[in-house]
Amino acid sequence: MHERNAGHYNDPSLCLKPDLGSRDQQCGAYRGRADTAQTIAIVGYVAGGALGVASALLFMIEPTTPVAKRSAIRVEAGPGSLQVDWSRSF
């Protein structure tokens, strides 16, 4: 997107027609679009890098307290019925 709009802005056959004003007056919209696309790309690269670093840190850091794993089985029986519940927490 940036390269295409920058190419249009820099094309003399499109943006340097005589008696129509400066390059910015004739093709300022192309320059604005190119600048916006470049800004979005930079923000995307920075955000991707920050998320990558955060992800790596989260994978490398071990919890300071061990997580207790609990498992419980409960059986209830009554006349004509049997109920078994199993639960586990991580």
PyMOL Python script that loads the backbone (N, CA, C, O; Angstrom):
from pymol import cmd

cmd.read_pdbstr("""\
ATOM      1  N   MET A   1       0.835  -1.182   0.000  1.00  0.00           N
ATOM      2  CA  MET A   1       0.000   0.000   0.000  1.00  0.00           C
ATOM      3  C   MET A   1       0.883   1.250   0.000  1.00  0.00           C
ATOM      4  O   MET A   1       0.671   2.185  -0.772  1.00  0.00           O
ATOM      5  N   HIS A   2       1.889   1.236   0.899  1.00  0.00           N
ATOM      6  CA  HIS A   2       2.795   2.382   0.974  1.00  0.00           C
ATOM      7  C   HIS A   2       3.531   2.576  -0.354  1.00  0.00           C
ATOM      8  O   HIS A   2       3.587   3.684  -0.886  1.00  0.00           O
ATOM      9  N   GLU A   3       4.092   1.488  -0.880  1.00  0.00           N
ATOM     10  CA  GLU A   3       4.892   1.596  -2.100  1.00  0.00           C
ATOM     11  C   GLU A   3       4.052   2.027  -3.306  1.00  0.00           C
ATOM     12  O   GLU A   3       4.507   2.813  -4.137  1.00  0.00           O
ATOM     13  N   ARG A   4       2.846   1.517  -3.393  1.00  0.00           N
ATOM     14  CA  ARG A   4       1.995   1.880  -4.529  1.00  0.00           C
ATOM     15  C   ARG A   4       1.637   3.360  -4.483  1.00  0.00           C
ATOM     16  O   ARG A   4       1.743   4.056  -5.493  1.00  0.00           O
ATOM     17  N   ASN A   5       1.214   3.845  -3.318  1.00  0.00           N
ATOM     18  CA  ASN A   5       0.848   5.262  -3.216  1.00  0.00           C
ATOM     19  C   ASN A   5       2.063   6.174  -3.336  1.00  0.00           C
ATOM     20  O   ASN A   5       1.965   7.254  -3.918  1.00  0.00           O
ATOM     21  N   ALA A   6       3.206   5.757  -2.794  1.00  0.00           N
ATOM     22  CA  ALA A   6       4.423   6.550  -2.948  1.00  0.00           C
ATOM     23  C   ALA A   6       4.842   6.583  -4.415  1.00  0.00           C
ATOM     24  O   ALA A   6       5.323   7.606  -4.901  1.00  0.00           O
ATOM     25  N   GLY A   7       4.661   5.474  -5.117  1.00  0.00           N
ATOM     26  CA  GLY A   7       4.966   5.445  -6.549  1.00  0.00           C
ATOM     27  C   GLY A   7       4.092   6.398  -7.339  1.00  0.00           C
ATOM     28  O   GLY A   7       4.581   7.080  -8.239  1.00  0.00           O
ATOM     29  N   HIS A   8       2.807   6.457  -7.018  1.00  0.00           N
ATOM     30  CA  HIS A   8       1.911   7.410  -7.689  1.00  0.00           C
ATOM     31  C   HIS A   8       2.326   8.844  -7.387  1.00  0.00           C
ATOM     32  O   HIS A   8       2.338   9.692  -8.279  1.00  0.00           O
ATOM     33  N   TYR A   9       2.666   9.111  -6.130  1.00  0.00           N
ATOM     34  CA  TYR A   9       3.056  10.469  -5.735  1.00  0.00           C
ATOM     35  C   TYR A   9       4.335  10.898  -6.445  1.00  0.00           C
ATOM     36  O   TYR A   9       4.479  12.065  -6.811  1.00  0.00           O
ATOM     37  N   ASN A  10       5.261   9.968  -6.642  1.00  0.00           N
ATOM     38  CA  ASN A  10       6.536  10.299  -7.272  1.00  0.00           C
ATOM     39  C   ASN A  10       6.509  10.237  -8.796  1.00  0.00           C
ATOM     40  O   ASN A  10       7.508  10.567  -9.436  1.00  0.00           O
ATOM     41  N   ASP A  11       5.411   9.829  -9.383  1.00  0.00           N
ATOM     42  CA  ASP A  11       5.301   9.731 -10.848  1.00  0.00           C
ATOM     43  C   ASP A  11       5.099  11.122 -11.455  1.00  0.00           C
ATOM     44  O   ASP A  11       4.069  11.752 -11.214  1.00  0.00           O
ATOM     45  N   PRO A  12       6.063  11.609 -12.235  1.00  0.00           N
ATOM     46  CA  PRO A  12       5.929  12.967 -12.786  1.00  0.00           C
ATOM     47  C   PRO A  12       4.786  13.106 -13.796  1.00  0.00           C
ATOM     48  O   PRO A  12       4.252  14.202 -13.969  1.00  0.00           O
ATOM     49  N   SER A  13       4.404  12.016 -14.464  1.00  0.00           N
ATOM     50  CA  SER A  13       3.312  12.130 -15.432  1.00  0.00           C
ATOM     51  C   SER A  13       1.965  12.317 -14.746  1.00  0.00           C
ATOM     52  O   SER A  13       1.030  12.842 -15.351  1.00  0.00           O
ATOM     53  N   LEU A  14       1.855  11.891 -13.477  1.00  0.00           N
ATOM     54  CA  LEU A  14       0.607  12.055 -12.737  1.00  0.00           C
ATOM     55  C   LEU A  14       0.578  13.337 -11.910  1.00  0.00           C
ATOM     56  O   LEU A  14      -0.454  14.001 -11.815  1.00  0.00           O
ATOM     57  N   CYS A  15       1.711  13.676 -11.317  1.00  0.00           N
ATOM     58  CA  CYS A  15       1.697  14.713 -10.288  1.00  0.00           C
ATOM     59  C   CYS A  15       2.490  15.969 -10.627  1.00  0.00           C
ATOM     60  O   CYS A  15       2.632  16.841  -9.769  1.00  0.00           O
ATOM     61  N   LEU A  16       3.000  16.093 -11.822  1.00  0.00           N
ATOM     62  CA  LEU A  16       3.710  17.316 -12.210  1.00  0.00           C
ATOM     63  C   LEU A  16       3.166  17.878 -13.513  1.00  0.00           C
ATOM     64  O   LEU A  16       3.921  18.227 -14.421  1.00  0.00           O
ATOM     65  N   LYS A  17       1.858  17.958 -13.588  1.00  0.00           N
ATOM     66  CA  LYS A  17       1.238  18.546 -14.777  1.00  0.00           C
ATOM     67  C   LYS A  17       1.359  20.061 -14.685  1.00  0.00           C
ATOM     68  O   LYS A  17       1.147  20.637 -13.617  1.00  0.00           O
ATOM     69  N   PRO A  18       1.694  20.701 -15.776  1.00  0.00           N
ATOM     70  CA  PRO A  18       1.895  22.152 -15.746  1.00  0.00           C
ATOM     71  C   PRO A  18       0.613  22.916 -15.405  1.00  0.00           C
ATOM     72  O   PRO A  18      -0.490  22.512 -15.772  1.00  0.00           O
ATOM     73  N   ASP A  19       0.790  24.009 -14.707  1.00  0.00           N
ATOM     74  CA  ASP A  19      -0.280  24.958 -14.362  1.00  0.00           C
ATOM     75  C   ASP A  19      -1.381  24.366 -13.480  1.00  0.00           C
ATOM     76  O   ASP A  19      -2.483  24.913 -13.441  1.00  0.00           O
ATOM     77  N   LEU A  20      -1.120  23.279 -12.781  1.00  0.00           N
ATOM     78  CA  LEU A  20      -2.120  22.711 -11.882  1.00  0.00           C
ATOM     79  C   LEU A  20      -1.688  22.791 -10.423  1.00  0.00           C
ATOM     80  O   LEU A  20      -2.393  22.298  -9.542  1.00  0.00           O
ATOM     81  N   GLY A  21      -0.548  23.402 -10.160  1.00  0.00           N
ATOM     82  CA  GLY A  21      -0.091  23.544  -8.792  1.00  0.00           C
ATOM     83  C   GLY A  21       1.077  22.625  -8.488  1.00  0.00           C
ATOM     84  O   GLY A  21       1.623  21.963  -9.370  1.00  0.00           O
ATOM     85  N   SER A  22       1.431  22.602  -7.257  1.00  0.00           N
ATOM     86  CA  SER A  22       2.577  21.796  -6.827  1.00  0.00           C
ATOM     87  C   SER A  22       2.217  20.305  -6.781  1.00  0.00           C
ATOM     88  O   SER A  22       1.061  19.915  -6.944  1.00  0.00           O
ATOM     89  N   ARG A  23       3.232  19.508  -6.556  1.00  0.00           N
ATOM     90  CA  ARG A  23       3.025  18.059  -6.441  1.00  0.00           C
ATOM     91  C   ARG A  23       2.066  17.740  -5.296  1.00  0.00           C
ATOM     92  O   ARG A  23       1.204  16.872  -5.433  1.00  0.00           O
ATOM     93  N   ASP A  24       2.211  18.435  -4.172  1.00  0.00           N
ATOM     94  CA  ASP A  24       1.313  18.194  -3.036  1.00  0.00           C
ATOM     95  C   ASP A  24      -0.117  18.609  -3.351  1.00  0.00           C
ATOM     96  O   ASP A  24      -1.059  17.966  -2.887  1.00  0.00           O
ATOM     97  N   GLN A  25      -0.295  19.659  -4.119  1.00  0.00           N
ATOM     98  CA  GLN A  25      -1.653  20.082  -4.475  1.00  0.00           C
ATOM     99  C   GLN A  25      -2.301  19.093  -5.437  1.00  0.00           C
ATOM    100  O   GLN A  25      -3.507  18.856  -5.376  1.00  0.00           O
ATOM    101  N   GLN A  26      -1.506  18.527  -6.310  1.00  0.00           N
ATOM    102  CA  GLN A  26      -2.052  17.608  -7.300  1.00  0.00           C
ATOM    103  C   GLN A  26      -2.243  16.184  -6.738  1.00  0.00           C
ATOM    104  O   GLN A  26      -3.236  15.520  -7.033  1.00  0.00           O
ATOM    105  N   CYS A  27      -1.296  15.742  -5.945  1.00  0.00           N
ATOM    106  CA  CYS A  27      -1.302  14.339  -5.501  1.00  0.00           C
ATOM    107  C   CYS A  27      -1.061  14.195  -4.006  1.00  0.00           C
ATOM    108  O   CYS A  27      -0.486  13.197  -3.572  1.00  0.00           O
ATOM    109  N   GLY A  28      -1.479  15.151  -3.228  1.00  0.00           N
ATOM    110  CA  GLY A  28      -1.289  15.089  -1.783  1.00  0.00           C
ATOM    111  C   GLY A  28      -1.986  13.906  -1.137  1.00  0.00           C
ATOM    112  O   GLY A  28      -1.530  13.394  -0.114  1.00  0.00           O
ATOM    113  N   ALA A  29      -3.100  13.466  -1.734  1.00  0.00           N
ATOM    114  CA  ALA A  29      -3.827  12.319  -1.177  1.00  0.00           C
ATOM    115  C   ALA A  29      -2.973  11.054  -1.222  1.00  0.00           C
ATOM    116  O   ALA A  29      -3.017  10.244  -0.297  1.00  0.00           O
ATOM    117  N   TYR A  30      -2.194  10.881  -2.298  1.00  0.00           N
ATOM    118  CA  TYR A  30      -1.313   9.714  -2.382  1.00  0.00           C
ATOM    119  C   TYR A  30      -0.260   9.750  -1.280  1.00  0.00           C
ATOM    120  O   TYR A  30       0.047   8.723  -0.674  1.00  0.00           O
ATOM    121  N   ARG A  31       0.285  10.918  -1.026  1.00  0.00           N
ATOM    122  CA  ARG A  31       1.294  11.043   0.029  1.00  0.00           C
ATOM    123  C   ARG A  31       0.679  10.737   1.398  1.00  0.00           C
ATOM    124  O   ARG A  31       1.293  10.049   2.214  1.00  0.00           O
ATOM    125  N   GLY A  32      -0.518  11.241   1.645  1.00  0.00           N
ATOM    126  CA  GLY A  32      -1.195  10.974   2.915  1.00  0.00           C
ATOM    127  C   GLY A  32      -1.462   9.494   3.124  1.00  0.00           C
ATOM    128  O   GLY A  32      -1.276   8.974   4.225  1.00  0.00           O
ATOM    129  N   ARG A  33      -1.900   8.810   2.067  1.00  0.00           N
ATOM    130  CA  ARG A  33      -2.157   7.371   2.163  1.00  0.00           C
ATOM    131  C   ARG A  33      -0.862   6.599   2.401  1.00  0.00           C
ATOM    132  O   ARG A  33      -0.838   5.649   3.184  1.00  0.00           O
ATOM    133  N   ALA A  34       0.213   7.003   1.729  1.00  0.00           N
ATOM    134  CA  ALA A  34       1.505   6.334   1.913  1.00  0.00           C
ATOM    135  C   ALA A  34       2.010   6.516   3.341  1.00  0.00           C
ATOM    136  O   ALA A  34       2.504   5.570   3.954  1.00  0.00           O
ATOM    137  N   ASP A  35       1.885   7.728   3.868  1.00  0.00           N
ATOM    138  CA  ASP A  35       2.318   7.980   5.251  1.00  0.00           C
ATOM    139  C   ASP A  35       1.490   7.182   6.249  1.00  0.00           C
ATOM    140  O   ASP A  35       2.034   6.646   7.215  1.00  0.00           O
ATOM    141  N   THR A  36       0.186   7.097   6.027  1.00  0.00           N
ATOM    142  CA  THR A  36      -0.685   6.331   6.919  1.00  0.00           C
ATOM    143  C   THR A  36      -0.341   4.846   6.885  1.00  0.00           C
ATOM    144  O   THR A  36      -0.284   4.194   7.928  1.00  0.00           O
ATOM    145  N   ALA A  37      -0.111   4.312   5.683  1.00  0.00           N
ATOM    146  CA  ALA A  37       0.249   2.892   5.566  1.00  0.00           C
ATOM    147  C   ALA A  37       1.578   2.606   6.260  1.00  0.00           C
ATOM    148  O   ALA A  37       1.732   1.565   6.898  1.00  0.00           O
ATOM    149  N   GLN A  38       2.533   3.518   6.140  1.00  0.00           N
ATOM    150  CA  GLN A  38       3.826   3.329   6.794  1.00  0.00           C
ATOM    151  C   GLN A  38       3.674   3.358   8.310  1.00  0.00           C
ATOM    152  O   GLN A  38       4.294   2.555   9.008  1.00  0.00           O
ATOM    153  N   THR A  39       2.862   4.267   8.825  1.00  0.00           N
ATOM    154  CA  THR A  39       2.635   4.347  10.275  1.00  0.00           C
ATOM    155  C   THR A  39       1.980   3.073  10.799  1.00  0.00           C
ATOM    156  O   THR A  39       2.381   2.553  11.840  1.00  0.00           O
ATOM    157  N   ILE A  40       0.986   2.575  10.090  1.00  0.00           N
ATOM    158  CA  ILE A  40       0.309   1.339  10.502  1.00  0.00           C
ATOM    159  C   ILE A  40       1.283   0.163  10.488  1.00  0.00           C
ATOM    160  O   ILE A  40       1.240  -0.687  11.378  1.00  0.00           O
ATOM    161  N   ALA A  41       2.160   0.109   9.488  1.00  0.00           N
ATOM    162  CA  ALA A  41       3.141  -0.973   9.417  1.00  0.00           C
ATOM    163  C   ALA A  41       4.111  -0.907  10.599  1.00  0.00           C
ATOM    164  O   ALA A  41       4.429  -1.936  11.195  1.00  0.00           O
ATOM    165  N   ILE A  42       4.577   0.281  10.938  1.00  0.00           N
ATOM    166  CA  ILE A  42       5.516   0.434  12.045  1.00  0.00           C
ATOM    167  C   ILE A  42       4.859   0.033  13.362  1.00  0.00           C
ATOM    168  O   ILE A  42       5.462  -0.674  14.169  1.00  0.00           O
ATOM    169  N   VAL A  43       3.634   0.480  13.576  1.00  0.00           N
ATOM    170  CA  VAL A  43       2.907   0.119  14.800  1.00  0.00           C
ATOM    171  C   VAL A  43       2.701  -1.396  14.864  1.00  0.00           C
ATOM    172  O   VAL A  43       2.823  -1.989  15.935  1.00  0.00           O
ATOM    173  N   GLY A  44       2.394  -2.015  13.747  1.00  0.00           N
ATOM    174  CA  GLY A  44       2.213  -3.464  13.710  1.00  0.00           C
ATOM    175  C   GLY A  44       3.493  -4.214  14.043  1.00  0.00           C
ATOM    176  O   GLY A  44       3.465  -5.193  14.789  1.00  0.00           O
ATOM    177  N   TYR A  45       4.616  -3.760  13.493  1.00  0.00           N
ATOM    178  CA  TYR A  45       5.899  -4.410  13.794  1.00  0.00           C
ATOM    179  C   TYR A  45       6.259  -4.264  15.267  1.00  0.00           C
ATOM    180  O   TYR A  45       6.714  -5.222  15.891  1.00  0.00           O
ATOM    181  N   VAL A  46       6.061  -3.086  15.820  1.00  0.00           N
ATOM    182  CA  VAL A  46       6.384  -2.862  17.231  1.00  0.00           C
ATOM    183  C   VAL A  46       5.481  -3.705  18.127  1.00  0.00           C
ATOM    184  O   VAL A  46       5.957  -4.320  19.082  1.00  0.00           O
ATOM    185  N   ALA A  47       4.183  -3.740  17.829  1.00  0.00           N
ATOM    186  CA  ALA A  47       3.248  -4.527  18.630  1.00  0.00           C
ATOM    187  C   ALA A  47       3.573  -6.021  18.528  1.00  0.00           C
ATOM    188  O   ALA A  47       3.516  -6.737  19.527  1.00  0.00           O
ATOM    189  N   GLY A  48       3.911  -6.487  17.336  1.00  0.00           N
ATOM    190  CA  GLY A  48       4.274  -7.890  17.167  1.00  0.00           C
ATOM    191  C   GLY A  48       5.524  -8.248  17.956  1.00  0.00           C
ATOM    192  O   GLY A  48       5.585  -9.308  18.580  1.00  0.00           O
ATOM    193  N   GLY A  49       6.509  -7.380  17.932  1.00  0.00           N
ATOM    194  CA  GLY A  49       7.722  -7.620  18.701  1.00  0.00           C
ATOM    195  C   GLY A  49       7.461  -7.638  20.196  1.00  0.00           C
ATOM    196  O   GLY A  49       7.977  -8.493  20.916  1.00  0.00           O
ATOM    197  N   ALA A  50       6.651  -6.683  20.660  1.00  0.00           N
ATOM    198  CA  ALA A  50       6.332  -6.624  22.089  1.00  0.00           C
ATOM    199  C   ALA A  50       5.565  -7.866  22.524  1.00  0.00           C
ATOM    200  O   ALA A  50       5.826  -8.409  23.598  1.00  0.00           O
ATOM    201  N   LEU A  51       4.633  -8.315  21.713  1.00  0.00           N
ATOM    202  CA  LEU A  51       3.889  -9.526  22.059  1.00  0.00           C
ATOM    203  C   LEU A  51       4.791 -10.757  22.025  1.00  0.00           C
ATOM    204  O   LEU A  51       4.624 -11.667  22.837  1.00  0.00           O
ATOM    205  N   GLY A  52       5.736 -10.794  21.102  1.00  0.00           N
ATOM    206  CA  GLY A  52       6.678 -11.905  21.047  1.00  0.00           C
ATOM    207  C   GLY A  52       7.549 -11.967  22.291  1.00  0.00           C
ATOM    208  O   GLY A  52       7.763 -13.044  22.847  1.00  0.00           O
ATOM    209  N   VAL A  53       8.054 -10.818  22.730  1.00  0.00           N
ATOM    210  CA  VAL A  53       8.879 -10.766  23.941  1.00  0.00           C
ATOM    211  C   VAL A  53       8.053 -11.165  25.156  1.00  0.00           C
ATOM    212  O   VAL A  53       8.519 -11.931  25.999  1.00  0.00           O
ATOM    213  N   ALA A  54       6.832 -10.652  25.252  1.00  0.00           N
ATOM    214  CA  ALA A  54       5.968 -10.996  26.386  1.00  0.00           C
ATOM    215  C   ALA A  54       5.667 -12.494  26.399  1.00  0.00           C
ATOM    216  O   ALA A  54       5.657 -13.113  27.462  1.00  0.00           O
ATOM    217  N   SER A  55       5.426 -13.067  25.248  1.00  0.00           N
ATOM    218  CA  SER A  55       5.156 -14.498  25.168  1.00  0.00           C
ATOM    219  C   SER A  55       6.371 -15.305  25.610  1.00  0.00           C
ATOM    220  O   SER A  55       6.233 -16.267  26.366  1.00  0.00           O
ATOM    221  N   ALA A  56       7.549 -14.927  25.151  1.00  0.00           N
ATOM    222  CA  ALA A  56       8.770 -15.638  25.545  1.00  0.00           C
ATOM    223  C   ALA A  56       8.987 -15.544  27.051  1.00  0.00           C
ATOM    224  O   ALA A  56       9.354 -16.531  27.689  1.00  0.00           O
ATOM    225  N   LEU A  57       8.765 -14.376  27.615  1.00  0.00           N
ATOM    226  CA  LEU A  57       8.928 -14.215  29.063  1.00  0.00           C
ATOM    227  C   LEU A  57       7.951 -15.087  29.841  1.00  0.00           C
ATOM    228  O   LEU A  57       8.318 -15.705  30.841  1.00  0.00           O
ATOM    229  N   LEU A  58       6.720 -15.133  29.382  1.00  0.00           N
ATOM    230  CA  LEU A  58       5.731 -15.955  30.076  1.00  0.00           C
ATOM    231  C   LEU A  58       6.071 -17.438  30.005  1.00  0.00           C
ATOM    232  O   LEU A  58       5.791 -18.180  30.946  1.00  0.00           O
ATOM    233  N   PHE A  59       6.668 -17.878  28.909  1.00  0.00           N
ATOM    234  CA  PHE A  59       7.061 -19.278  28.811  1.00  0.00           C
ATOM    235  C   PHE A  59       8.293 -19.579  29.656  1.00  0.00           C
ATOM    236  O   PHE A  59       8.443 -20.700  30.142  1.00  0.00           O
ATOM    237  N   MET A  60       9.174 -18.604  29.839  1.00  0.00           N
ATOM    238  CA  MET A  60      10.404 -18.836  30.595  1.00  0.00           C
ATOM    239  C   MET A  60      10.221 -18.724  32.104  1.00  0.00           C
ATOM    240  O   MET A  60      10.950 -19.363  32.863  1.00  0.00           O
ATOM    241  N   ILE A  61       9.268 -17.927  32.544  1.00  0.00           N
ATOM    242  CA  ILE A  61       9.072 -17.712  33.974  1.00  0.00           C
ATOM    243  C   ILE A  61       8.312 -18.894  34.568  1.00  0.00           C
ATOM    244  O   ILE A  61       7.251 -19.276  34.074  1.00  0.00           O
ATOM    245  N   GLU A  62       8.862 -19.459  35.620  1.00  0.00           N
ATOM    246  CA  GLU A  62       8.189 -20.550  36.310  1.00  0.00           C
ATOM    247  C   GLU A  62       7.408 -19.971  37.488  1.00  0.00           C
ATOM    248  O   GLU A  62       7.842 -18.986  38.085  1.00  0.00           O
ATOM    249  N   PRO A  63       6.284 -20.555  37.828  1.00  0.00           N
ATOM    250  CA  PRO A  63       5.547 -20.060  38.990  1.00  0.00           C
ATOM    251  C   PRO A  63       6.363 -20.266  40.270  1.00  0.00           C
ATOM    252  O   PRO A  63       7.059 -21.270  40.421  1.00  0.00           O
ATOM    253  N   THR A  64       6.265 -19.306  41.179  1.00  0.00           N
ATOM    254  CA  THR A  64       7.032 -19.400  42.426  1.00  0.00           C
ATOM    255  C   THR A  64       6.432 -20.391  43.403  1.00  0.00           C
ATOM    256  O   THR A  64       7.158 -20.991  44.196  1.00  0.00           O
ATOM    257  N   THR A  65       5.135 -20.573  43.362  1.00  0.00           N
ATOM    258  CA  THR A  65       4.492 -21.546  44.246  1.00  0.00           C
ATOM    259  C   THR A  65       3.921 -22.669  43.389  1.00  0.00           C
ATOM    260  O   THR A  65       3.274 -22.403  42.375  1.00  0.00           O
ATOM    261  N   PRO A  66       4.147 -23.904  43.777  1.00  0.00           N
ATOM    262  CA  PRO A  66       3.609 -24.995  42.979  1.00  0.00           C
ATOM    263  C   PRO A  66       2.086 -25.011  43.030  1.00  0.00           C
ATOM    264  O   PRO A  66       1.474 -24.699  44.051  1.00  0.00           O
ATOM    265  N   VAL A  67       1.517 -25.367  41.943  1.00  0.00           N
ATOM    266  CA  VAL A  67       0.064 -25.435  41.860  1.00  0.00           C
ATOM    267  C   VAL A  67      -0.377 -26.823  42.318  1.00  0.00           C
ATOM    268  O   VAL A  67       0.061 -27.836  41.772  1.00  0.00           O
ATOM    269  N   ALA A  68      -1.226 -26.855  43.299  1.00  0.00           N
ATOM    270  CA  ALA A  68      -1.706 -28.135  43.829  1.00  0.00           C
ATOM    271  C   ALA A  68      -2.744 -28.706  42.879  1.00  0.00           C
ATOM    272  O   ALA A  68      -3.676 -28.021  42.458  1.00  0.00           O
ATOM    273  N   LYS A  69      -2.561 -29.956  42.559  1.00  0.00           N
ATOM    274  CA  LYS A  69      -3.533 -30.641  41.723  1.00  0.00           C
ATOM    275  C   LYS A  69      -4.400 -31.497  42.634  1.00  0.00           C
ATOM    276  O   LYS A  69      -3.902 -32.296  43.427  1.00  0.00           O
ATOM    277  N   ARG A  70      -5.679 -31.314  42.503  1.00  0.00           N
ATOM    278  CA  ARG A  70      -6.593 -32.070  43.339  1.00  0.00           C
ATOM    279  C   ARG A  70      -7.531 -32.862  42.457  1.00  0.00           C
ATOM    280  O   ARG A  70      -7.986 -32.401  41.410  1.00  0.00           O
ATOM    281  N   SER A  71      -7.801 -34.054  42.910  1.00  0.00           N
ATOM    282  CA  SER A  71      -8.747 -34.899  42.227  1.00  0.00           C
ATOM    283  C   SER A  71      -9.703 -35.447  43.273  1.00  0.00           C
ATOM    284  O   SER A  71      -9.284 -35.879  44.347  1.00  0.00           O
ATOM    285  N   ALA A  72     -10.974 -35.426  42.956  1.00  0.00           N
ATOM    286  CA  ALA A  72     -11.959 -35.915  43.918  1.00  0.00           C
ATOM    287  C   ALA A  72     -12.984 -36.780  43.192  1.00  0.00           C
ATOM    288  O   ALA A  72     -13.485 -36.437  42.121  1.00  0.00           O
ATOM    289  N   ILE A  73     -13.267 -37.897  43.812  1.00  0.00           N
ATOM    290  CA  ILE A  73     -14.313 -38.786  43.302  1.00  0.00           C
ATOM    291  C   ILE A  73     -15.344 -38.942  44.406  1.00  0.00           C
ATOM    292  O   ILE A  73     -15.016 -39.258  45.550  1.00  0.00           O
ATOM    293  N   ARG A  74     -16.580 -38.717  44.041  1.00  0.00           N
ATOM    294  CA  ARG A  74     -17.667 -38.839  45.013  1.00  0.00           C
ATOM    295  C   ARG A  74     -18.699 -39.828  44.475  1.00  0.00           C
ATOM    296  O   ARG A  74     -19.146 -39.721  43.333  1.00  0.00           O
ATOM    297  N   VAL A  75     -19.058 -40.767  45.296  1.00  0.00           N
ATOM    298  CA  VAL A  75     -20.037 -41.775  44.906  1.00  0.00           C
ATOM    299  C   VAL A  75     -21.217 -41.675  45.852  1.00  0.00           C
ATOM    300  O   VAL A  75     -21.048 -41.669  47.071  1.00  0.00           O
ATOM    301  N   GLU A  76     -22.390 -41.598  45.296  1.00  0.00           N
ATOM    302  CA  GLU A  76     -23.621 -41.591  46.102  1.00  0.00           C
ATOM    303  C   GLU A  76     -24.532 -42.700  45.583  1.00  0.00           C
ATOM    304  O   GLU A  76     -24.770 -42.831  44.383  1.00  0.00           O
ATOM    305  N   ALA A  77     -25.007 -43.453  46.484  1.00  0.00           N
ATOM    306  CA  ALA A  77     -25.904 -44.542  46.109  1.00  0.00           C
ATOM    307  C   ALA A  77     -27.178 -44.433  46.931  1.00  0.00           C
ATOM    308  O   ALA A  77     -27.148 -44.097  48.115  1.00  0.00           O
ATOM    309  N   GLY A  78     -28.255 -44.712  46.304  1.00  0.00           N
ATOM    310  CA  GLY A  78     -29.543 -44.687  46.974  1.00  0.00           C
ATOM    311  C   GLY A  78     -30.432 -45.764  46.388  1.00  0.00           C
ATOM    312  O   GLY A  78     -30.021 -46.477  45.472  1.00  0.00           O
ATOM    313  N   PRO A  79     -31.630 -45.890  46.896  1.00  0.00           N
ATOM    314  CA  PRO A  79     -32.519 -46.918  46.345  1.00  0.00           C
ATOM    315  C   PRO A  79     -32.856 -46.617  44.881  1.00  0.00           C
ATOM    316  O   PRO A  79     -33.514 -45.622  44.577  1.00  0.00           O
ATOM    317  N   GLY A  80     -32.406 -47.469  44.003  1.00  0.00           N
ATOM    318  CA  GLY A  80     -32.698 -47.328  42.581  1.00  0.00           C
ATOM    319  C   GLY A  80     -31.827 -46.324  41.857  1.00  0.00           C
ATOM    320  O   GLY A  80     -32.117 -46.017  40.700  1.00  0.00           O
ATOM    321  N   SER A  81     -30.788 -45.800  42.457  1.00  0.00           N
ATOM    322  CA  SER A  81     -29.947 -44.825  41.751  1.00  0.00           C
ATOM    323  C   SER A  81     -28.495 -44.949  42.200  1.00  0.00           C
ATOM    324  O   SER A  81     -28.205 -45.377  43.318  1.00  0.00           O
ATOM    325  N   LEU A  82     -27.591 -44.563  41.304  1.00  0.00           N
ATOM    326  CA  LEU A  82     -26.169 -44.535  41.594  1.00  0.00           C
ATOM    327  C   LEU A  82     -25.600 -43.295  40.900  1.00  0.00           C
ATOM    328  O   LEU A  82     -25.827 -43.082  39.709  1.00  0.00           O
ATOM    329  N   GLN A  83     -24.879 -42.503  41.638  1.00  0.00           N
ATOM    330  CA  GLN A  83     -24.321 -41.277  41.076  1.00  0.00           C
ATOM    331  C   GLN A  83     -22.824 -41.243  41.365  1.00  0.00           C
ATOM    332  O   GLN A  83     -22.402 -41.411  42.509  1.00  0.00           O
ATOM    333  N   VAL A  84     -22.023 -41.024  40.319  1.00  0.00           N
ATOM    334  CA  VAL A  84     -20.570 -40.924  40.454  1.00  0.00           C
ATOM    335  C   VAL A  84     -20.152 -39.580  39.881  1.00  0.00           C
ATOM    336  O   VAL A  84     -20.442 -39.270  38.725  1.00  0.00           O
ATOM    337  N   ASP A  85     -19.468 -38.782  40.700  1.00  0.00           N
ATOM    338  CA  ASP A  85     -18.942 -37.481  40.256  1.00  0.00           C
ATOM    339  C   ASP A  85     -17.425 -37.523  40.362  1.00  0.00           C
ATOM    340  O   ASP A  85     -16.874 -38.002  41.354  1.00  0.00           O
ATOM    341  N   TRP A  86     -16.757 -37.021  39.336  1.00  0.00           N
ATOM    342  CA  TRP A  86     -15.294 -36.912  39.362  1.00  0.00           C
ATOM    343  C   TRP A  86     -14.927 -35.487  38.980  1.00  0.00           C
ATOM    344  O   TRP A  86     -15.402 -34.968  37.969  1.00  0.00           O
ATOM    345  N   SER A  87     -14.103 -34.871  39.769  1.00  0.00           N
ATOM    346  CA  SER A  87     -13.655 -33.509  39.455  1.00  0.00           C
ATOM    347  C   SER A  87     -12.144 -33.412  39.682  1.00  0.00           C
ATOM    348  O   SER A  87     -11.578 -34.107  40.526  1.00  0.00           O
ATOM    349  N   ARG A  88     -11.515 -32.534  38.910  1.00  0.00           N
ATOM    350  CA  ARG A  88     -10.082 -32.322  39.018  1.00  0.00           C
ATOM    351  C   ARG A  88      -9.810 -30.849  38.822  1.00  0.00           C
ATOM    352  O   ARG A  88     -10.373 -30.213  37.932  1.00  0.00           O
ATOM    353  N   SER A  89      -8.943 -30.312  39.660  1.00  0.00           N
ATOM    354  CA  SER A  89      -8.551 -28.906  39.508  1.00  0.00           C
ATOM    355  C   SER A  89      -7.064 -28.847  39.215  1.00  0.00           C
ATOM    356  O   SER A  89      -6.281 -29.663  39.702  1.00  0.00           O
ATOM    357  N   PHE A  90      -6.690 -27.857  38.401  1.00  0.00           N
ATOM    358  CA  PHE A  90      -5.292 -27.723  37.996  1.00  0.00           C
ATOM    359  C   PHE A  90      -4.687 -26.510  38.640  1.00  0.00           C
ATOM    360  O   PHE A  90      -3.511 -26.219  38.425  1.00  0.00           O
TER     361      PHE A  90
END
""", "prot")
cmd.dss("prot")
cmd.show_as("cartoon", "prot")
cmd.util.cbc("prot")
cmd.orient("prot")
